[in-house]
């Protein structure tokens, strides 16, 4: 029996290797092993009660029909208000698009901007969906090697070196996944000014911005010609609710609305009503407590990993990841991650998920476990590395 051929774009879309690690970890758990999950980028805290209660109330009130493609007007206004209060950025609610997660926002932005023959510049290492979504849009992801010398962030000089007449967009993530590093305000200004002068779109992923521990939080939403992506998943602990947003220039809104109507129609209505409670004072106070806990976890794990011999030249300023050079112990991060899981019950993400630049000698630790579990992980790691 002859099977249909798949699209050529599928050749450039790699699987998440961490999902294999997760599946194996879950299988070991089912067999009775104690597994410490440091692989998946999902906070261990529950969604704050006011958000859950608002979601339940929305269901009981019958808020189960479609909203407009751009989102619930009250939520778009609340998001704009949050930008004004948190980052002193004036955003017209009409420029806010509510999406099914930050992934929905990224897909809209790239669908609008990138097509066959176009190039999108982004950092390597970086979140894999950035390059895979670009490929899905039949455009080319130009991955630019970054390292400790530039804080694992793009610089204007790197962008200018790799730009071409085909460059349509530059993608920045700050703080980033997997490194947790943030771009400086001054460098972001330089990149914005260059993009604006060249007619190149600037996309800034800010989904971890509220989880910045060192330095100030600076949002690109201060400019009205930038595409800013954010999410309720990480900072607001709503991963499974699948809700994000995109702030876009005025000229982009008609096209984005057409794409949203055709790609997903609208974000989930109950989740949008629930998210209105994300900005309540009681919710924000709870989220600040969790942020303090995450900061303490970072400080502990960062120090412990360096003491064990992992090379981490730049302190992550935000998110909840430590991207560690494991070349002292192994030269194949995927094999190292599998060995670590099998012998110690610690699940981590191999660097090959995040690109190709020195990926085989890096692993990502997600500090999404309580401090006692992190301490247990360090104890197991020490025994494993000594052996």
N, C-alpha and C positions, 0 to 999 in steps of 0.2 A: 504494500500500500504506500503510495507516494504522499508524503506530508507537504503541506504548503510551505513555501520559503518564508523566512522571517525578514523583516526590513533590515537593510544594510546598517542602519543606525545602531542596531542591537550589538554589533561587534565592538562598539566603543563604550558600552555600558557594562562595567564590571560588577560582580556581586559584592555585597558587604561581607568581608571575611569574618568580621566580628559576629555575624549571625551564625556562622558555623561554630564559633567559640561558644556563643550563647546556647545553641542547641545541645552541644556536648555537655556544657555545664548543667543544663537542666536535666539531661539524661543521668548524669552522675548524682545530682540531687535526688532524683526519683529513686535511685538505687541506695540512698541513705548517706551519701557523702555530704559533708558540710562545705558549701561553696561560698566564697566571699566574692560578690559581684562588684568588680571595679571596671567592667567593660562597657556597660550601656550608659549613654548620656541622659539619664533620667533621674531627677532628684528622688530621694527616698521619703520625702515629706508628703503628707496627704494634702490634697487641695484644701485651702482654708474653708472653714465652715460657712462663712457668709456667702461664698461663691456657690457651694453645694446647695445651700438653702435657697438661694435665688434661682438656681436651676430647677430644683424641685417645684418651687412656687410657679415658675414659668410653665412647667408641664401641667400642673393642676389648673392653671389659668387658661390652658388651651393654646399656648404660644407654640404651636407645632406646624404652622404653615410657613411657606416661603417668605423670606424678606426680599427686598430689592437686591439686585446682583451686587451692589456696592456695600450692602450691609445695613443693619438697623440704624436709623438716623441717630437715635439716642446714644448708641455705642460709638458711632463715629465722632459725635460731639464729645463724649467722655474721653476718648483717646486723644483728641486734640487738646482737651483741657489738661490731661496728664502731661503731655509734652510741654505745655505752658508752665505748669506748676513745677515739674521735676527738672526740666532742662531750659526753662525760659525761652522756649522756641514757639513762635507764633505760627500755628498751623490752621488753615481754613478746614473745617470739618469736611467740606466738599472734596478735599484732596485725599481723604482717608478712605481706603478700600479695605473692607473686612474680608478675610480669606480663610479657607480651610488650612490652618497652620501656616507657619512661615514658608513651608514648601509651596503652598498655593500662591503666596505672594511672589516668591522667586520665579515660579513658572509663568505667572502673569508678566512680570518685568522682562524676562528673557524672551517670552513669546512675542511681546511687543517690539523688542529692540533687535533681536538676533535672528538671522536666517542663513540660508545657504551662502557660503562665501564670506560670512562675517566672522569676526574674531572677538572674543571676550577675554580680557586679561585678568588673571587671578593668581593668588599665592599658592605655592607648593612647599610645605604641606598645607592642606585646606580641607574643608568639609567636602566629601566626595560628590554629594548631590550638585554642587556648584558646577563641576565639569560635566556630570552626567546629564543634567538638565540642559546645559548648553548643547551637548551632543543631540539630545532629543529634539531640539529646535533646529537641527541640521547645521548648526554653527560650529566653530572650532574654539575649544578652550585652550588658550595659550597660558600654560602653567609656568609661573616664574619662580625659580628656586629662591627661597628666603632662608636665612639662618640667624644665628645669635647676633651677628654684626648689625643687623637691621631690626632686631627684636622680633624676628619671624613675621614681619609686616612688609607690605610693598612700600617702596619709596618712589618719589617722583623720578629719580634717576633710573631706577629699574623699569618703571613704566615707559619712559621715553626710549629706553634701549630696546624694548620689545614691541613697541607700538608700530603699526604699519597703516597704510591707507585703508586696510580692511578692519581696523579696530573700531568697534561700535560701542563697547562698554568696558569699564573697569569695575571690578568687584572687590570691595574691601569688607573684611569681617573684623569687628572690634567690640569686645574681646573675641578672640577667634577660637574655633574648634579645629585642631586639637591642642593648640599651644597655650591658650588662655591669655595670650599677650594682647595688648591694646595699642592702637596707633596713637601717636601724639597729636595734640590739637594742631600744632604748627604744620606737621607733615600732611595732615588731612586738608588743611587750608591750601597748601601748595598743590596737592593733587586735584582738589576741586577747581582751583583757578585754571590749571592746565586743561582739564577736561572741558570746562566751560568755554575756554578760548578755542579749543580744537573741535568743538561740536561732538564730543564723545560723552556718552551717558555715564554717570557715576552712580553705582549701586552700592549702598552701605548696609550691611547686615548688622543689626544692633540687638539681636535676640538675647545676648548676654549682658547688655549694657547696664541693666539694673543690678547685675551681680559683679560690679566693679569694686574691688577691695582697696586697691592702691591708686592714688591719683584721682582726678576729677572725672565725672561722667560728662562727655561732650557729645551731643547728638548732631548728626548732619542735617537734621530737620530744620536747623536755622536757615538753610538755603532752600529756596523754592524751586530749584532746578535739579534736585537730587532725588533718586528713588531710595527710600528708606524702608527697610524690612524689619519688622519686629514680630513678637509672638507672645501669647499668653502661656506658652508651654513651660518655659524654663523659669523665668523670674516670678511668674504667678502660679507655678506648680499645677498647670492644667494640661499636661502632655496629652492625655487621652481625650480631652475635649475637642482637640483639633481646631484651634482658632488662632489666627494671626492677623497681621495687618500690613498694608503697604501705603506709604505716603508718597504721592507722585506729583510731578509737575502738572499744571492745569492742562497743558496741551495733550497730555497722555491719557486723560480720563476717559474720553469717548472710546478710544481703542481698548483700554483696559476693561471698560464696562462690557464691550462686545465680547471680548475674550472670556470674561467671567461668566457671562450668560451662556456661552457655548461650552466652556470647559467644566464648570461645576454648578452653574445656575446661581447658587448662593451658599454661604457658610451655614452650618447647622443653627437653626433658630433658637432652640433651648440653650445652646452653648453661648450664643450672643447675649441672651438675657442674663444668663449666669455671670458673664464677664462684666456686666455693669457693676456688680458688687466687688470686682477686683480693685476698684479705686476707692472703696470706703476706708475711712481712717482705721477701723478695727482690722481690716484685711492688711493694709499697708504696715501696720504695727507688727502683725504676726510675720509678715514676709521679712521685715527688718530683723526679727529674731533669728529666722532661718538663715539669713545672709550672714549674721554674726557667727553662727555655728559653722557655716561653710568656710568662712575665713579662717576659723580656728583649725578646721580640718586641713585646709591648704597648708597652713604654717607647719602643722605636725608632719603631714605626709611628705612635704617638700624637704624638710630637714632630715627626715628618716631615710628617704631615698638617696639623698646626697651622701649621707653617712654610710649607706650600704655600698656605695660605689657607682651609682647611676650618675651620669653627667647631665645636669640641667643648668645650662649657662645663663638662662634668663628666667627670673621669677615671674610666674604667671600672675597678671594683675587682676584677672577676673575669670568668669565662667566657673567650672568645677573639674578642670583637667590639669594633669601634669604630663607633659610630653617629654619622655626620658630616653636618653641615649643609653642603650643596653649593650653597646659593642664590646664593652669590657668582658661581658659574659657570653655573648652570642653574636653571630653575624647574620642570622636569619630570624627576624622578629616574629614571623609567623610560627616557625618551629619552636622558638623560645616560648611564645604564648601558649602553645599546645602542651609543651613540656611542663610549664609552670602550672597549668590547670591540672594536668594528670597527676603530678607529684605533690602539689601543695593545696589544690582546691581553690586557687586564686585565679579569677578570670580577668584578663586585661585585653586591650585591643591592639593588634599588631599595626605598626606604622604604615604598612602597605595599603591600608584602607584610605590613607590621606594623600597619596600621591606617589612620586617616584624619587624625590630628592632625599637621599640617605634614609629612605623609608625602611629598609631592611635592618637598620640598626636602631630603630626607635619603637617604643611601645607607649601607649597612652593609658594612664591610670585615671579613672574617674572617681573622685572622692565623694561618692554618693552613698556612703555607709557611715554609721555613727562612729565616733572616735574609738570606742572599745573594739569595734570590728576592724578598723584601720590598724590599731595596735596589734591585733591578732594576725593581720595580714603581714605586717612588718616582721613579726616573730617568725612566721612561716617562711618568709622571703629570706631572712637571715640564715635559717637552717638550710634552706635549699641552695643558697649561693655558697655557703661554706662547704657543703657536700660536693 
